[in-house]
Amino acid sequence: MALGSKQTRLGVTRNPKPLSKAFASGAKRKRSPLAYLIVAIVIIIVAIGSYLLIAGNSSSEYSLASNKTLSMALNQTILLSHSGSSQPIAVQLANKSGSSYTFLVTATPVLANPIYTFTLSTGQVINISSSGGTTADLQIKLVSASNTVAVVEFVPIPASFNIHASTLATVGTSAEPTSTVMPSVTTQATTTISSGPTTQPTTTAAQGNSGPFSTAQVMTAANVTTYGTLMADMKALYNRDSACTSPQYNTTYYVVFHANATAPNNYANQSQLTPYNITYKVSYVSGDAYFVNYSTVSHRPVTSGLALSLELNAQTTQVINASFEGMFKGQSYSTVSSTYTTQTGINGDCGALLP
């Protein structure tokens, strides 16, 4: 049965009247133990029935200890359990329109949690909160699709990452994800995250910022653009990979390249060259236009300094101009985002350090 359908709602709520009568009549005369046992059995049956209705036409439940790639058929519902959620998450592949697929997602039980819908095209990802909060606990990526079957990757997002969840619409409407279209890349199971709005980069003192919007308002606008989203995601990647150690690097390098790391691609060199943070500065241009200059921070000047100059309209969030600089100079958005996708798909804390 379809997740969130009218039949599901009716099926879950049609029993209260008989139960209320049973409890009401109990005030007038003493019930036998058998009567109480019958009531308890009825409650258990209703609970199990509700759970099965939520599960739709699927009996499959998966433990999401790390990334999991699954094939889903249209109208199929699966249940996902992971440490970030107290209840299983129900995901349904609900509809196909052209090259896009519509998903319904909720934490179980369905009546106690909001049900969200969104559409993804091949290669797109979205970070969501299955319980309707502001912090994402699950990332969903449409890896590939045919007429009736879609290959979908699910990535658990630890709460400690504090990844901001995309704004989703309620069932019955369609909302395009705010995340970026990424190349379709199937990766091995990892415990990492990828694109989607995240926490803002650490700011240095904004200089020359005036005009109608504050620095915080400008950054809110910048963070919903594809460029701002990518910079926030890369900051999260760099912050995480600053925990990389030499033994971890050597192991990761061998797993990825099937060879031992040697200079100049050894840990001693790469740990000095790889940024460990991204900062930003906001400056006012005119009207509603602002510059947000993102800079990388590393132990060496060659990979420190201006990384992206983003000019945008803080009122409409429209990107006026964007130019990669410094260590990304001459690269296109697709090249930088593709590199990020590859690095964040590498298991452990050393993905950004790999050449």
N, C-alpha and C positions, 0 to 999 in steps of 0.2 A: 504494500500500500504506500502511496506517495507520502513522503515526509512533509508534515505540515498541512496535509490536505484536510478538507472539511470532514471526510470520513474519519480521519485520525482524531480530530478534536471531538466529534460526536462519540466515537467509540470509547474514548477515555473517560467521558463525563456522564455516561448514561445510567450509572449505578447508584448515585448518592441517595435517591428517593427511597428505594427499598431499605437501604442501610439505616437511614434516618428514622424510618418507621420502626425498625427493629429496636434501635436504641431508645426511642420515645416510649414504646410499649413496655420496655424493661423497667420504667419507673413505676409502673402500676402493679406488676406482679413479678415475682422472683423467677429468673430464667434457670433452666437446668444447665449443667455443664455441657451437655450435648449441644444445646442451642448456641452457647458461646463458641463452641468449637466450630459449628457450622458458619457462624458469622466470620470467624477468623479465616476459615478456608475461603470464603467468598472474597474477603479482602485480598488474600494472597493471589487468588485467581485473577482479580481485577488488576493487581500490580503486574503480574506476569503478562497478562493480555496487553496492558499499556506498553510494556517494554517491547513486546513483539510487534505491536503496531508501529512503534518508533523505528524498529529495525527494517520496516518495509519488506521487500521481497528478498532480503539477504539474511543469511544466518552467519555471516562472516564477521568476526571481531579480531582486530589486529593490535598487537602491542607496539607502540610507537617509541621504542627505546632510542632509535636513531632514524635517519631518513629511510623512508619506505616507498618504493615505486610499485604501483598496482595498476592492473587493467580493470576498468569499470565499464559496464554496459549501461545503456540508457535506462533510466528509471531504477537503477540499482542503488541500494543504500548499504553503506558499510559502517561499522563502528570502530573507532580508534580510541585506544586507551594509552595515556602517557602520564608521566609523573606530574606534569603541570596542571592536570585536571582531576578533580575528585570523582567525576562521572565520565563515562564514555562519551565521545563526540560522534554524532551521527552526521554522515556526509552522503548526500544523494546527487548523482548525475541526472539532473532533472530534464534537460531539454537541449536540443541542438538547433542552431540557426546559422546557416551558412557554415563558416569555419569556426564559429564560436560555440562554446558549451556553457550552459547555465548550471550552477551548483547551488544546492541548499545545504546549510550547515547550522547545527545547533548542538549545544550540550544537552545531554539527557538528564532528567526526563523532559520531554519536549514542552510540556505545559508550564514548566517552571523556568524556562529560558527562552530568550528571543530566537527566532529563526531568521537567518539572513540569506539573501540571494545575491549572486554576482555572476558575471560572465567573464570567461577567459578565452583567449585565442592561443594557438600553439606558441609555446615559448614564454607566455606571460605567467607572472607569479603574483600572489597577493598575500599580505600578512594580515591575519584576522585574530580577533578575540572570540572564541567560541561561545563565551558567556555574555558577550555584549559589552565588555569593558573597553578601556582605552589602551591597554597593554596587550600586544599580540602574543598568543600562545601557540599558534599554528601557522605555517606557511604552506600554501598549495600552489603547485606548478602544473600546468597542462603541458606535458612533455611532447605528446603526439596524439593524433586522433584519426579515426576512420569514420565511416558513416554511422556505425552503431557502437563502436568501442573507443574509449579514450584511455591513454596511458597517463597516469597522474602521480606526481611525486608529492609526498607529505613530509614536512620537516617540523619537528617539535621545536618550539622557541622557548628556552628557559626564561622565567620571569625576571631573573637577574640581568638579562640583556636589556630590559626596558625598551623593547621595540614598540613603537607606536602603531596601533592597529589602523588599517585603512577604514575609512567611513563606508559602511555598508547600508544598503536599503533593506526595508522589510519585505517579506514575501509578497509577491504580486507586482512588484516593480523591478526595474533592472538598473543596476548601477555598475558603471565601468570602474575597474580598480584604478586607484591612484598610482599604482606601481608602474615600473617601466617595462616596456617590451624588451625582453632579453633574447639572445640567440637560443635556439632549442638545443640544450646540452644535457645529456643524461649522465649523471655522475654516480659514483659508488656511494653507498650509504655513509653518511657523515653525521656529525652532531653540530653542524654549522648552520648559519642562516644566510639568506641572501636578500635580494632587493626589497624595497618598501620603505616608507617613511620611518625614520629612527630618531633618536635623540639628537638635539642640535649640537654641532661642534662647539668645543670650548671657545669662548670669545675672548679676544683681547679688547682693549678699550676702543670703542668705535670713534673714529675721527671724522670730523666734518659732517656728522649726521644731523640734519635739520629737516625742515619740510613737514608735511602733514602726518608722517608715520614715525613711530618709535622704532628703535633697533629691534625690539622683540617682535613688533608687527611685521617689519620687513623680513625677518628670518622666518616667521610663520608662513609668509607668502613664498619665500624662496624654497622652503622645505617641501612644498607640494609640486614644485617643478621637477621635471625629469633630471635636470642637472643638479639641483639642490638635494634631491633624494639620493642620487649617486654619491655625492660628496659625503652625506651623512652616513651612508652605508659603508663607504670606504673608511671613514673615521672609526666606525665600530670594528671593522676588520683589523685596522692597524692597532687599535687599542687592545684587542684580543690577542693578536699575534705578538705583541710586545712581551708576552709570557713565554715565548718560544725559547728553548734551551738548546745547547749544542747537541746533546744526545737525541732530543726530539727532532731537530733539524736533519740530522744524519739518517734517522729512521725514515722520516717523511720523504726525504730526497730519494732514498733507495726505492721506496714503495712507488713513487710517481715515475721516476726515470729508470728504474731497474739498474742502477749503477751507484757507485760510491761518490759522494760529493768531494770535489777537489777544487782548489783555488783556480779562478777567482770566485767560484760558486760555492765556497764553503761557508760555514756559519760565521766565522770571524769577519769575513768581508760583507756578507749580506746583512748581518745584524746591524752593521754600521750604516749601510746605505738605505735600508728599508725605513720609511717613515713610521713613527710610532704615534703620531697625532695629526689632526687637521684642525686649523684655527680659521677664523674668519674676521673680516672687518667690513663694516657697513659705511658707505658714504653717499651723501645726497647728490643727485644730478640736477633735476629740475622737475617741476610738476609732480607727478607720482612716480618718477623714475629714480631708481637707486642702483648703486653698484654694490655687489657682495663679492669681495675678493677672498677666495679660499687659498690657504697656504699649507703646504706640508711641513712637518717638523721631523727632522732626523738628526743623527749624530754627525752627518757630513754636509757641507754646504751644497754639494752637487745635487742632493735630493731634498734640500730645504728651500723654502721660499714660495712665491706665487705659483699656484697650481691651476686655478680657474678664475677667470674674470667674468662674472655674471652680471649683466644689466637687465633689470626687470621692472615691470610696472607693479608696484606694491598694492595697487587697488585691484587690478584684474588678474594678477599673478602671471601675466604674459611675459615670456622671455623676449627681450628686445635684442640682445646680443650675448653670445657666450663664446669664450675663447680659452682653450687649454694652454697653459704655459708651463715653464719649468720642466720638470721631469716628464710631463705629458705633452710638451710643445710639439705641434705638428700632427697630433693624433686627433681623430674624430671621436665623437661621442660613442659610436658603436664600438670602436677599438678599445677605448678605456673601459666601457661597461663590459665588454667581452672578457678583458683581462680580469676585471673584478669577479665576474661570474666564475671563471676558472679557478681563481685563487680562493674564493670563499667556498668552493666545492671540494676543497682538499681537507681531509680529516685532520683534526688537531689544531695546534696553535702556530703553525709555521707556514701556512699557505701563502701569505703575502711575501714571505722571504724567498720563496722559490723563484728562480730567474725565469 
